[in-house]
Amino acid sequence: MTDKKLLRKGIFTVISSLFFYVALPYIIYTKYLVQFTQLSLESYIDWIMRMGVIMAGIQFFKSVSSEKSTRHALGDLLLSIVYLVFFFKLFTLKVTVDVAENIMFSISMEGFIYIYLLAALIGIFANVIKVFEVWAIARRRESF
Amino acid sequence: MQGEENLFKEYLAKFLYYFIPFAERFLNYLRENVSPYLAEVMNYLQNLSENLPVNFEPYILIFILLIVLGVIFNWKLERREEKKEKKKEISELLLAFS
């Protein structure tokens, strides 16, 4: 039997995260950002939508399991890893801006990568420790 | 007020006198020992992000897989844990009554 309360929570989370990661960027892009023809933002929006689908799946996996369970901690770990890959991809992408004829700017945010990488690696390490901690607590509870 | 300001400046100067060499040494240590590993991670992430598929299908497949896994885990494990907690509560109550 399933835990319906958690399942309901998971469905709500997956719908909301699909809205925020996939539908909202698409709407913003097609309604407003398309007007700025000088900016090439398609790749940004595409990658946000692609990784957003995976993030929504992980959010569901995480929220469907009860708190203080190994699966919840594992979901956190997966989420932090996917966030790292996602931000790495976003920071390495380059936006080109056509200012005038034969003049083109290229904007990249590669400088942010090192700072984010350090922070994300520390976060992933903390999440790995959390998974083991939760697992050990669950084992101890089972042995009682 | 002037005295307090002077005191603050004095303390700041003392702090910086000890802190700057420490910060230099710490940054050098990071540059020598942590940066090579970070560069390796960067290379790995670079390869990964270059080889990520461009189509939407694999991502949707992973999404469906995660949802199926979530439902299976919920179905198999959550109810069992709830039962366990209830049993524990009942045993605790019995212990309290005895």
gemmi code that builds the backbone of each chain (N, CA, C; Angstrom):
import gemmi

chains = {
    "A": [
        ("MET", (0.838, -1.209, 0.000), (0.000, 0.000, 0.000), (0.874, 1.261, 0.000)),
        ("THR", (0.395, 2.245, -0.697), (1.168, 3.495, -0.743), (0.741, 4.444, 0.378)),
        ("ASP", (1.635, 5.362, 0.684), (1.285, 6.399, 1.646), (0.683, 7.556, 0.841)),
        ("LYS", (-0.635, 7.702, 0.914), (-1.316, 8.633, -0.004), (-0.956, 10.094, 0.281)),
        ("LYS", (-0.731, 10.387, 1.559), (-0.422, 11.771, 1.932), (0.887, 12.223, 1.265)),
        ("LEU", (1.886, 11.352, 1.365), (3.185, 11.679, 0.775), (3.099, 11.716, -0.747)),
        ("LEU", (2.306, 10.790, -1.301), (2.143, 10.742, -2.753), (1.495, 12.028, -3.270)),
        ("ARG", (0.507, 12.505, -2.512), (-0.165, 13.748, -2.888), (0.827, 14.919, -2.853)),
        ("LYS", (1.639, 14.907, -1.784), (2.670, 15.952, -1.643), (3.643, 15.893, -2.831)),
        ("GLY", (4.028, 14.675, -3.214), (4.951, 14.493, -4.330), (4.367, 14.990, -5.631)),
        ("ILE", (3.090, 14.681, -5.864), (2.436, 15.124, -7.112), (2.372, 16.648, -7.154)),
        ("PHE", (2.036, 17.258, -6.009), (2.001, 18.720, -5.940), (3.387, 19.302, -6.232)),
        ("THR", (4.415, 18.671, -5.640), (5.792, 19.177, -5.841), (6.205, 19.055, -7.299)),
        ("VAL", (5.886, 17.899, -7.912), (6.328, 17.694, -9.303), (5.610, 18.676, -10.238)),
        ("ILE", (4.326, 18.931, -9.961), (3.601, 19.872, -10.828), (4.171, 21.275, -10.663)),
        ("SER", (4.407, 21.680, -9.407), (4.925, 23.038, -9.181), (6.326, 23.189, -9.747)),
        ("SER", (7.180, 22.156, -9.568), (8.545, 22.311, -10.085), (8.570, 22.259, -11.607)),
        ("LEU", (7.672, 21.466, -12.224), (7.588, 21.482, -13.692), (7.148, 22.861, -14.176)),
        ("PHE", (6.223, 23.477, -13.421), (5.774, 24.818, -13.797), (6.926, 25.817, -13.716)),
        ("PHE", (7.657, 25.780, -12.569), (8.703, 26.788, -12.375), (9.943, 26.539, -13.235)),
        ("TYR", (10.278, 25.261, -13.481), (11.512, 24.977, -14.232), (11.277, 24.886, -15.738)),
        ("VAL", (10.087, 24.471, -16.148), (9.876, 24.216, -17.576), (8.890, 25.216, -18.196)),
        ("ALA", (7.705, 25.311, -17.605), (6.665, 26.132, -18.242), (6.978, 27.626, -18.147)),
        ("LEU", (7.396, 28.059, -16.951), (7.634, 29.496, -16.749), (8.767, 30.049, -17.635)),
        ("PRO", (9.954, 29.362, -17.694), (10.982, 29.862, -18.615), (10.508, 29.906, -20.064)),
        ("TYR", (9.734, 28.859, -20.457), (9.233, 28.828, -21.833), (8.289, 30.010, -22.105)),
        ("ILE", (7.386, 30.259, -21.139), (6.427, 31.366, -21.304), (7.171, 32.701, -21.359)),
        ("ILE", (8.110, 32.884, -20.407), (8.865, 34.156, -20.372), (9.621, 34.357, -21.674)),
        ("TYR", (10.216, 33.259, -22.164), (11.012, 33.372, -23.390), (10.127, 33.701, -24.591)),
        ("THR", (9.043, 32.923, -24.744), (8.216, 33.121, -25.950), (7.409, 34.426, -25.895)),
        ("LYS", (7.133, 34.913, -24.680), (6.312, 36.133, -24.599), (7.138, 37.410, -24.613)),
        ("TYR", (8.263, 37.376, -23.870), (8.990, 38.634, -23.675), (10.384, 38.647, -24.307)),
        ("LEU", (11.154, 37.566, -24.098), (12.562, 37.621, -24.507), (12.757, 37.473, -26.013)),
        ("VAL", (11.752, 36.920, -26.694), (11.855, 36.776, -28.144), (11.963, 38.146, -28.817)),
        ("GLN", (11.358, 39.159, -28.180), (11.379, 40.508, -28.769), (12.798, 41.063, -28.914)),
        ("PHE", (13.693, 40.632, -27.991), (15.074, 41.117, -28.078), (15.839, 40.227, -29.066)),
        ("THR", (15.750, 40.601, -30.331), (16.336, 39.731, -31.357), (17.867, 39.755, -31.335)),
        ("GLN", (18.429, 40.791, -30.683), (19.899, 40.863, -30.642), (20.489, 39.783, -29.721)),
        ("LEU", (19.698, 39.421, -28.695), (20.184, 38.442, -27.713), (19.865, 37.023, -28.181)),
        ("SER", (20.822, 36.121, -28.028), (20.530, 34.729, -28.375), (20.427, 33.919, -27.083)),
        ("LEU", (19.199, 33.787, -26.615), (18.995, 33.132, -25.314), (18.373, 31.745, -25.441)),
        ("GLU", (18.235, 31.239, -26.680), (17.550, 29.938, -26.851), (18.250, 28.835, -26.089)),
        ("SER", (19.592, 28.824, -26.188), (20.322, 27.710, -25.552), (20.128, 27.728, -24.035)),
        ("TYR", (20.094, 28.925, -23.451), (19.870, 29.053, -22.005), (18.535, 28.433, -21.617)),
        ("ILE", (17.485, 28.863, -22.348), (16.137, 28.398, -22.018), (16.027, 26.891, -22.228)),
        ("ASP", (16.648, 26.406, -23.319), (16.599, 24.958, -23.590), (17.228, 24.163, -22.464)),
        ("TRP", (18.395, 24.641, -21.993), (19.079, 23.882, -20.936), (18.335, 23.974, -19.614)),
        ("ILE", (17.717, 25.132, -19.348), (16.924, 25.246, -18.112), (15.772, 24.251, -18.160)),
        ("MET", (15.140, 24.134, -19.346), (14.005, 23.216, -19.466), (14.455, 21.760, -19.378)),
        ("ARG", (15.569, 21.443, -20.031), (16.057, 20.058, -20.020), (16.403, 19.600, -18.601)),
        ("MET", (17.206, 20.421, -17.920), (17.616, 20.023, -16.568), (16.443, 20.143, -15.595)),
        ("GLY", (15.520, 21.043, -15.905), (14.336, 21.217, -15.058), (13.493, 19.966, -14.992)),
        ("VAL", (13.422, 19.240, -16.113), (12.653, 17.994, -16.136), (13.263, 16.988, -15.154)),
        ("ILE", (14.599, 16.872, -15.193), (15.270, 15.940, -14.273), (15.092, 16.400, -12.821)),
        ("MET", (15.214, 17.711, -12.607), (15.090, 18.228, -11.241), (13.695, 17.981, -10.678)),
        ("ALA", (12.687, 18.105, -11.555), (11.313, 17.827, -11.105), (11.174, 16.367, -10.696)),
        ("GLY", (11.796, 15.473, -11.477), (11.755, 14.041, -11.147), (12.397, 13.763, -9.800)),
        ("ILE", (13.552, 14.388, -9.574), (14.250, 14.168, -8.294), (13.442, 14.765, -7.131)),
        ("GLN", (12.816, 15.907, -7.396), (11.968, 16.518, -6.341), (10.846, 15.569, -5.953)),
        ("PHE", (10.272, 14.892, -6.966), (9.203, 13.936, -6.683), (9.748, 12.782, -5.848)),
        ("PHE", (10.898, 12.237, -6.291), (11.530, 11.110, -5.587), (11.817, 11.473, -4.130)),
        ("LYS", (12.210, 12.725, -3.931), (12.576, 13.183, -2.583), (11.330, 13.396, -1.719)),
        ("SER", (10.341, 14.064, -2.292), (9.199, 14.441, -1.457), (8.218, 13.291, -1.235)),
        ("VAL", (8.358, 12.225, -2.036), (7.458, 11.084, -1.875), (7.872, 10.227, -0.668)),
        ("SER", (9.115, 10.369, -0.227), (9.571, 9.597, 0.928), (9.554, 10.479, 2.174)),
        ("SER", (9.356, 9.832, 3.314), (9.222, 10.602, 4.551), (10.558, 11.237, 4.947)),
        ("GLU", (10.446, 12.319, 5.702), (11.670, 12.978, 6.174), (12.417, 12.049, 7.133)),
        ("LYS", (13.720, 12.274, 7.247), (14.599, 11.444, 8.059), (14.698, 10.020, 7.527)),
        ("SER", (14.402, 9.837, 6.230), (14.630, 8.514, 5.634), (15.806, 8.627, 4.674)),
        ("THR", (16.419, 7.465, 4.382), (17.611, 7.478, 3.525), (17.273, 7.971, 2.123)),
        ("ARG", (16.064, 7.656, 1.674), (15.659, 8.057, 0.318), (15.563, 9.574, 0.206)),
        ("HIS", (15.071, 10.207, 1.280), (14.982, 11.676, 1.301), (16.381, 12.286, 1.197)),
        ("ALA", (17.312, 11.734, 1.988), (18.687, 12.242, 1.968), (19.329, 11.990, 0.606)),
        ("LEU", (19.030, 10.816, 0.024), (19.562, 10.481, -1.303), (19.028, 11.450, -2.358)),
        ("GLY", (17.751, 11.817, -2.228), (17.158, 12.804, -3.135), (17.869, 14.134, -3.031)),
        ("ASP", (18.198, 14.539, -1.803), (18.948, 15.785, -1.593), (20.302, 15.735, -2.296)),
        ("LEU", (20.976, 14.584, -2.139), (22.301, 14.411, -2.750), (22.206, 14.485, -4.272)),
        ("LEU", (21.234, 13.761, -4.834), (21.036, 13.775, -6.291), (20.748, 15.184, -6.789)),
        ("LEU", (19.917, 15.892, -6.026), (19.536, 17.253, -6.408), (20.752, 18.172, -6.434)),
        ("SER", (21.621, 18.037, -5.415), (22.801, 18.913, -5.380), (23.741, 18.594, -6.548)),
        ("ILE", (23.839, 17.290, -6.929), (24.711, 16.925, -8.055), (24.143, 17.487, -9.363)),
        ("VAL", (22.823, 17.336, -9.535), (22.199, 17.846, -10.770), (22.292, 19.367, -10.842)),
        ("TYR", (22.152, 20.031, -9.676), (22.300, 21.494, -9.639), (23.697, 21.902, -10.095)),
        ("LEU", (24.707, 21.142, -9.644), (26.088, 21.459, -10.024), (26.256, 21.357, -11.541)),
        ("VAL", (25.774, 20.238, -12.112), (25.902, 20.051, -13.565), (25.139, 21.149, -14.311)),
        ("PHE", (23.952, 21.464, -13.804), (23.088, 22.473, -14.436), (23.760, 23.847, -14.440)),
        ("PHE", (24.277, 24.256, -13.272), (24.910, 25.579, -13.209), (26.213, 25.613, -14.001)),
        ("PHE", (26.920, 24.479, -14.000), (28.142, 24.419, -14.801), (27.816, 24.648, -16.269)),
        ("LYS", (26.752, 23.975, -16.723), (26.333, 24.124, -18.122), (25.924, 25.575, -18.408)),
        ("LEU", (25.163, 26.159, -17.472), (24.711, 27.543, -17.681), (25.876, 28.519, -17.716)),
        ("PHE", (26.847, 28.311, -16.801), (27.968, 29.247, -16.739), (28.910, 29.117, -17.940)),
        ("THR", (28.969, 27.922, -18.524), (29.876, 27.761, -19.673), (29.246, 28.214, -20.987)),
        ("LEU", (27.927, 28.397, -20.978), (27.271, 28.873, -22.205), (27.628, 30.335, -22.466)),
        ("LYS", (27.606, 30.685, -23.721), (27.926, 32.075, -24.066), (26.738, 32.723, -24.763)),
        ("VAL", (26.446, 33.958, -24.360), (25.362, 34.703, -25.006), (25.988, 35.688, -25.981)),
        ("THR", (25.475, 35.680, -27.184), (25.999, 36.655, -28.160), (24.990, 37.789, -28.336)),
        ("VAL", (25.525, 38.988, -28.397), (24.672, 40.174, -28.552), (25.096, 40.910, -29.829)),
        ("ASP", (24.160, 41.035, -30.769), (24.439, 41.791, -31.995), (24.138, 43.261, -31.740)),
        ("VAL", (25.180, 44.044, -31.603), (24.974, 45.467, -31.308), (24.661, 46.233, -32.593)),
        ("ALA", (25.488, 46.024, -33.565), (25.271, 46.686, -34.860), (25.831, 45.759, -35.942)),
        ("GLU", (25.844, 46.232, -37.148), (26.392, 45.400, -38.218), (27.882, 45.166, -37.990)),
        ("ASN", (28.279, 43.937, -38.087), (29.682, 43.518, -37.903), (30.221, 43.762, -36.502)),
        ("ILE", (29.374, 44.127, -35.563), (29.840, 44.267, -34.175), (29.029, 43.300, -33.319)),
        ("MET", (29.726, 42.419, -32.655), (29.030, 41.404, -31.864), (29.751, 41.203, -30.535)),
        ("PHE", (28.976, 41.197, -29.456), (29.551, 40.932, -28.130), (29.294, 39.491, -27.750)),
        ("SER", (30.192, 38.960, -26.975), (29.966, 37.615, -26.440), (30.089, 37.693, -24.927)),
        ("ILE", (29.036, 37.297, -24.241), (29.052, 37.382, -22.769), (29.177, 35.984, -22.210)),
        ("SER", (30.118, 35.792, -21.319), (30.225, 34.486, -20.642), (30.379, 34.715, -19.142)),
        ("MET", (29.920, 33.738, -18.394), (29.963, 33.879, -16.922), (30.908, 32.856, -16.303)),
        ("GLU", (31.986, 32.559, -17.020), (32.880, 31.491, -16.556), (33.562, 31.807, -15.235)),
        ("GLY", (33.637, 33.102, -14.922), (34.282, 33.501, -13.672), (33.549, 33.002, -12.432)),
        ("PHE", (32.253, 32.752, -12.589), (31.474, 32.305, -11.434), (31.704, 30.824, -11.120)),
        ("ILE", (32.268, 30.098, -12.118), (32.317, 28.640, -11.983), (33.107, 28.210, -10.756)),
        ("TYR", (34.299, 28.833, -10.543), (35.165, 28.365, -9.459), (34.501, 28.538, -8.101)),
        ("ILE", (33.869, 29.706, -7.912), (33.198, 29.962, -6.628), (32.066, 28.956, -6.426)),
        ("TYR", (31.270, 28.787, -7.473), (30.125, 27.881, -7.345), (30.596, 26.443, -7.156)),
        ("LEU", (31.658, 26.087, -7.886), (32.179, 24.710, -7.805), (32.596, 24.375, -6.380)),
        ("LEU", (33.317, 25.310, -5.758), (33.782, 25.085, -4.385), (32.587, 24.906, -3.440)),
        ("ALA", (31.615, 25.823, -3.569), (30.435, 25.762, -2.699), (29.647, 24.478, -2.938)),
        ("ALA", (29.483, 24.115, -4.231), (28.676, 22.935, -4.558), (29.364, 21.658, -4.090)),
        ("LEU", (30.706, 21.604, -4.212), (31.425, 20.403, -3.762), (31.297, 20.230, -2.250)),
        ("ILE", (31.367, 21.357, -1.534), (31.193, 21.279, -0.079), (29.781, 20.787, 0.246)),
        ("GLY", (28.786, 21.312, -0.504), (27.392, 20.893, -0.300), (27.192, 19.417, -0.582)),
        ("ILE", (27.815, 18.925, -1.671), (27.683, 17.500, -2.023), (28.319, 16.640, -0.936)),
        ("PHE", (29.483, 17.055, -0.454), (30.166, 16.329, 0.617), (29.283, 16.256, 1.864)),
        ("ALA", (28.649, 17.401, 2.188), (27.754, 17.434, 3.357), (26.558, 16.508, 3.154)),
        ("ASN", (26.042, 16.466, 1.927), (24.893, 15.595, 1.656), (25.270, 14.124, 1.726)),
        ("VAL", (26.494, 13.786, 1.279), (26.960, 12.387, 1.378), (27.025, 11.977, 2.846)),
        ("ILE", (27.561, 12.877, 3.683), (27.655, 12.583, 5.120), (26.252, 12.399, 5.700)),
        ("LYS", (25.322, 13.255, 5.242), (23.937, 13.187, 5.739), (23.293, 11.847, 5.398)),
        ("VAL", (23.552, 11.350, 4.179), (22.980, 10.056, 3.765), (23.450, 8.961, 4.711)),
        ("PHE", (24.764, 8.928, 4.992), (25.298, 7.895, 5.879), (24.753, 8.036, 7.295)),
        ("GLU", (24.629, 9.289, 7.721), (24.130, 9.562, 9.074), (22.702, 9.034, 9.232)),
        ("VAL", (21.856, 9.378, 8.251), (20.451, 8.956, 8.302), (20.354, 7.435, 8.236)),
        ("TRP", (21.205, 6.837, 7.395), (21.224, 5.385, 7.236), (21.616, 4.712, 8.558)),
        ("ALA", (22.634, 5.270, 9.214), (23.089, 4.699, 10.485), (22.007, 4.811, 11.551)),
        ("ILE", (21.320, 5.955, 11.587), (20.254, 6.156, 12.580), (19.126, 5.153, 12.336)),
        ("ALA", (18.772, 4.948, 11.052), (17.699, 4.000, 10.719), (18.098, 2.584, 11.128)),
        ("ARG", (19.361, 2.235, 10.905), (19.836, 0.873, 11.287), (19.776, 0.682, 12.781)),
        ("ARG", (20.156, 1.736, 13.515), (20.157, 1.649, 14.971), (18.718, 1.467, 15.474)),
        ("ARG", (17.784, 2.209, 14.800), (16.392, 2.121, 15.212), (15.846, 0.717, 14.936)),
        ("GLU", (16.284, 0.127, 13.802), (15.825, -1.223, 13.462), (16.327, -2.243, 14.468)),
        ("SER", (17.583, -2.054, 14.932), (18.169, -3.040, 15.846), (17.481, -3.023, 17.221)),
        ("PHE", (16.835, -1.884, 17.564), (16.104, -1.823, 18.819), (14.913, -2.717, 18.720)),
    ],
    "B": [
        ("MET", (34.867, 59.808, 21.663), (34.624, 59.234, 20.320), (35.932, 59.026, 19.571)),
        ("GLN", (36.783, 60.051, 19.662), (38.076, 59.972, 18.971), (38.919, 58.833, 19.536)),
        ("GLY", (38.847, 58.709, 20.885), (39.605, 57.648, 21.537), (39.149, 56.276, 21.086)),
        ("GLU", (37.827, 56.107, 20.977), (37.279, 54.816, 20.535), (37.736, 54.487, 19.113)),
        ("GLU", (37.708, 55.536, 18.288), (38.126, 55.344, 16.889), (39.589, 54.910, 16.830)),
        ("ASN", (40.393, 55.570, 17.622), (41.821, 55.227, 17.652), (42.032, 53.797, 18.123)),
        ("LEU", (41.247, 53.439, 19.160), (41.348, 52.078, 19.690), (40.980, 51.058, 18.617)),
        ("PHE", (39.877, 51.386, 17.879), (39.436, 50.483, 16.816), (40.517, 50.317, 15.756)),
        ("LYS", (41.125, 51.474, 15.385), (42.183, 51.432, 14.372), (43.370, 50.597, 14.855)),
        ("GLU", (43.673, 50.760, 16.139), (44.791, 50.012, 16.713), (44.533, 48.500, 16.657)),
        ("TYR", (43.287, 48.133, 17.062), (42.933, 46.715, 17.041), (42.933, 46.170, 15.615)),
        ("LEU", (42.417, 46.997, 14.686), (42.370, 46.588, 13.277), (43.782, 46.362, 12.745)),
        ("ALA", (44.663, 47.261, 13.087), (46.049, 47.126, 12.634), (46.672, 45.856, 13.190)),
        ("LYS", (46.396, 45.577, 14.473), (46.942, 44.365, 15.093), (46.399, 43.122, 14.409)),
        ("PHE", (45.054, 43.157, 14.167), (44.400, 42.015, 13.533), (44.987, 41.757, 12.152)),
        ("LEU", (45.135, 42.859, 11.376), (45.665, 42.701, 10.020), (47.117, 42.232, 10.050)),
        ("TYR", (47.862, 42.678, 11.066), (49.269, 42.286, 11.189), (49.386, 40.765, 11.298)),
        ("TYR", (48.444, 40.145, 12.045), (48.505, 38.705, 12.179), (47.750, 37.998, 11.057)),
        ("PHE", (46.691, 38.640, 10.547), (45.802, 37.957, 9.609), (46.380, 37.858, 8.201)),
        ("ILE", (47.049, 38.943, 7.747), (47.496, 38.952, 6.342), (48.502, 37.824, 6.050)),
        ("PRO", (49.519, 37.614, 6.902), (50.419, 36.482, 6.618), (49.696, 35.135, 6.653)),
        ("PHE", (48.755, 35.023, 7.603), (47.987, 33.779, 7.692), (47.187, 33.553, 6.412)),
        ("ALA", (46.526, 34.617, 5.911), (45.707, 34.514, 4.706), (46.572, 34.154, 3.500)),
        ("GLU", (47.763, 34.779, 3.443), (48.670, 34.473, 2.333), (49.071, 33.009, 2.344)),
        ("ARG", (49.413, 32.542, 3.548), (49.853, 31.147, 3.669), (48.699, 30.187, 3.326)),
        ("PHE", (47.513, 30.564, 3.805), (46.329, 29.724, 3.555), (46.008, 29.656, 2.059)),
        ("LEU", (46.086, 30.825, 1.402), (45.806, 30.849, -0.045), (46.844, 30.048, -0.822)),
        ("ASN", (48.111, 30.162, -0.387), (49.167, 29.372, -1.033), (48.903, 27.881, -0.871)),
        ("TYR", (48.505, 27.522, 0.342), (48.203, 26.117, 0.618), (47.077, 25.626, -0.293)),
        ("LEU", (46.031, 26.467, -0.404), (44.898, 26.106, -1.270), (45.359, 25.967, -2.719)),
        ("ARG", (46.190, 26.918, -3.156), (46.653, 26.907, -4.541), (47.457, 25.645, -4.838)),
        ("GLU", (48.264, 25.223, -3.851), (49.126, 24.068, -4.089), (48.380, 22.747, -3.952)),
        ("ASN", (47.502, 22.669, -2.950), (46.921, 21.369, -2.628), (45.495, 21.154, -3.113)),
        ("VAL", (44.715, 22.224, -3.225), (43.300, 22.046, -3.602), (43.062, 22.304, -5.089)),
        ("SER", (43.784, 23.288, -5.639), (43.533, 23.668, -7.037), (43.713, 22.531, -8.039)),
        ("PRO", (44.753, 21.656, -7.903), (44.855, 20.554, -8.870), (43.622, 19.650, -8.890)),
        ("TYR", (43.094, 19.377, -7.695), (41.888, 18.537, -7.631), (40.707, 19.259, -8.255)),
        ("LEU", (40.609, 20.558, -7.964), (39.512, 21.353, -8.548), (39.610, 21.379, -10.071)),
        ("ALA", (40.846, 21.482, -10.573), (41.039, 21.483, -12.028), (40.601, 20.149, -12.619)),
        ("GLU", (40.900, 19.064, -11.890), (40.467, 17.740, -12.365), (38.942, 17.649, -12.428)),
        ("VAL", (38.306, 18.132, -11.357), (36.838, 18.128, -11.323), (36.281, 18.979, -12.456)),
        ("MET", (36.947, 20.127, -12.698), (36.509, 21.016, -13.781), (36.587, 20.311, -15.124)),
        ("ASN", (37.710, 19.580, -15.345), (37.857, 18.845, -16.619), (36.754, 17.810, -16.775)),
        ("TYR", (36.498, 17.105, -15.683), (35.477, 16.067, -15.724), (34.113, 16.681, -16.046)),
        ("LEU", (33.802, 17.788, -15.376), (32.508, 18.457, -15.601), (32.417, 19.022, -17.014)),
        ("GLN", (33.569, 19.504, -17.511), (33.598, 20.033, -18.886), (33.234, 18.944, -19.885)),
        ("ASN", (33.885, 17.764, -19.697), (33.578, 16.639, -20.603), (32.118, 16.247, -20.488)),
        ("LEU", (31.651, 16.189, -19.238), (30.260, 15.771, -19.001), (29.284, 16.737, -19.671)),
        ("SER", (29.527, 18.049, -19.466), (28.569, 19.031, -19.998), (28.629, 19.103, -21.526)),
        ("GLU", (29.812, 18.761, -22.092), (29.889, 18.742, -23.556), (29.160, 17.529, -24.131)),
        ("ASN", (29.183, 16.427, -23.371), (28.571, 15.201, -23.899), (27.108, 15.013, -23.488)),
        ("LEU", (26.534, 16.003, -22.824), (25.120, 15.867, -22.445), (24.248, 15.835, -23.700)),
        ("PRO", (23.253, 14.941, -23.730), (22.420, 14.863, -24.942), (21.598, 16.126, -25.159)),
        ("VAL", (21.385, 16.433, -26.434), (20.672, 17.670, -26.768), (19.162, 17.424, -26.898)),
        ("ASN", (18.789, 16.172, -27.164), (17.349, 15.877, -27.324), (16.649, 15.899, -25.971)),
        ("PHE", (15.332, 15.997, -26.030), (14.539, 16.027, -24.800), (14.219, 14.621, -24.293)),
        ("GLU", (14.284, 13.631, -25.201), (13.810, 12.283, -24.853), (14.532, 11.661, -23.654)),
        ("PRO", (15.888, 11.686, -23.632), (16.555, 11.064, -22.476), (16.170, 11.684, -21.144)),
        ("TYR", (15.962, 13.001, -21.157), (15.603, 13.693, -19.916), (14.210, 13.275, -19.452)),
        ("ILE", (13.306, 13.157, -20.427), (11.946, 12.725, -20.071), (11.967, 11.282, -19.571)),
        ("LEU", (12.837, 10.471, -20.185), (12.982, 9.063, -19.754), (13.474, 8.987, -18.306)),
        ("ILE", (14.478, 9.818, -17.973), (15.001, 9.845, -16.595), (13.906, 10.309, -15.636)),
        ("PHE", (13.131, 11.304, -16.068), (12.027, 11.840, -15.257), (11.012, 10.726, -14.943)),
        ("ILE", (10.621, 9.977, -15.999), (9.640, 8.892, -15.807), (10.218, 7.821, -14.881)),
        ("LEU", (11.504, 7.512, -15.103), (12.183, 6.500, -14.271), (12.179, 6.913, -12.796)),
        ("LEU", (12.480, 8.189, -12.547), (12.510, 8.684, -11.161), (11.122, 8.626, -10.527)),
        ("ILE", (10.101, 8.950, -11.320), (8.732, 8.924, -10.786), (8.320, 7.488, -10.464)),
        ("VAL", (8.653, 6.560, -11.371), (8.318, 5.142, -11.120), (9.054, 4.651, -9.874)),
        ("LEU", (10.342, 4.996, -9.767), (11.133, 4.594, -8.595), (10.531, 5.164, -7.310)),
        ("GLY", (10.149, 6.442, -7.368), (9.549, 7.095, -6.204), (8.284, 6.398, -5.767)),
        ("VAL", (7.422, 6.059, -6.752), (6.152, 5.393, -6.416), (6.424, 4.007, -5.839)),
        ("ILE", (7.392, 3.291, -6.449), (7.703, 1.930, -5.953), (8.220, 1.998, -4.520)),
        ("PHE", (9.164, 2.907, -4.261), (9.712, 3.030, -2.896), (8.621, 3.396, -1.907)),
        ("ASN", (7.749, 4.327, -2.354), (6.656, 4.744, -1.475), (5.754, 3.558, -1.156)),
        ("TRP", (5.466, 2.782, -2.201), (4.554, 1.640, -2.066), (5.162, 0.567, -1.172)),
        ("LYS", (6.466, 0.321, -1.363), (7.100, -0.797, -0.665), (7.500, -0.450, 0.769)),
        ("LEU", (7.956, 0.793, 0.965), (8.637, 1.097, 2.232), (7.857, 1.975, 3.199)),
        ("GLU", (7.103, 2.943, 2.663), (6.526, 3.937, 3.565), (5.524, 3.340, 4.546)),
        ("ARG", (4.627, 2.516, 4.031), (3.596, 1.933, 4.891), (4.242, 1.076, 5.983)),
        ("ARG", (5.311, 0.339, 5.573), (5.993, -0.525, 6.526), (6.563, 0.300, 7.685)),
        ("GLU", (7.180, 1.441, 7.316), (7.765, 2.286, 8.368), (6.696, 2.838, 9.300)),
        ("GLU", (5.545, 3.183, 8.694), (4.450, 3.698, 9.511), (3.981, 2.648, 10.519)),
        ("LYS", (3.858, 1.402, 10.002), (3.434, 0.306, 10.867), (4.410, 0.114, 12.024)),
        ("LYS", (5.718, 0.187, 11.651), (6.757, 0.016, 12.666), (6.630, 1.060, 13.760)),
        ("GLU", (6.412, 2.310, 13.323), (6.287, 3.400, 14.290), (5.087, 3.176, 15.212)),
        ("LYS", (3.967, 2.701, 14.614), (2.780, 2.438, 15.409), (3.060, 1.349, 16.444)),
        ("LYS", (3.739, 0.270, 15.980), (4.081, -0.838, 16.878), (4.933, -0.338, 18.040)),
        ("LYS", (5.901, 0.528, 17.693), (6.795, 1.080, 18.707), (6.009, 1.892, 19.738)),
        ("GLU", (5.053, 2.692, 19.209), (4.238, 3.501, 20.111), (3.440, 2.620, 21.057)),
        ("ILE", (2.844, 1.549, 20.488), (2.035, 0.636, 21.309), (2.914, -0.023, 22.375)),
        ("SER", (4.118, -0.473, 21.969), (5.000, -1.129, 22.939), (5.434, -0.153, 24.029)),
        ("GLU", (5.661, 1.102, 23.642), (6.031, 2.112, 24.641), (4.897, 2.349, 25.633)),
        ("LEU", (3.668, 2.372, 25.089), (2.486, 2.551, 25.947), (2.352, 1.402, 26.935)),
        ("LEU", (2.545, 0.167, 26.389), (2.454, -1.019, 27.248), (3.493, -0.962, 28.349)),
        ("LEU", (4.694, -0.546, 27.964), (5.780, -0.424, 28.953), (5.411, 0.582, 30.043)),
        ("ALA", (4.813, 1.672, 29.609), (4.430, 2.717, 30.567), (3.350, 2.209, 31.529)),
        ("PHE", (2.403, 1.420, 30.993), (1.324, 0.893, 31.846), (1.847, -0.133, 32.845)),
        ("SER", (2.821, -0.945, 32.348), (3.338, -1.989, 33.230), (4.205, -1.362, 34.328)),
    ],
}
model = gemmi.Model(1)
for chain_id, residues in chains.items():
    chain = gemmi.Chain(chain_id)
    for i, (resn, *xyz) in enumerate(residues, 1):
        res = gemmi.Residue()
        res.name, res.seqid = resn, gemmi.SeqId(i, " ")
        for name, pos in zip(("N", "CA", "C"), xyz):
            atom = gemmi.Atom()
            atom.name, atom.element = name, gemmi.Element(name[0])
            atom.pos, atom.b_iso = gemmi.Position(*pos), 0.0
            res.add_atom(atom)
        chain.add_residue(res)
    model.add_chain(chain)
structure = gemmi.Structure()
structure.add_model(model)
structure.setup_entities()
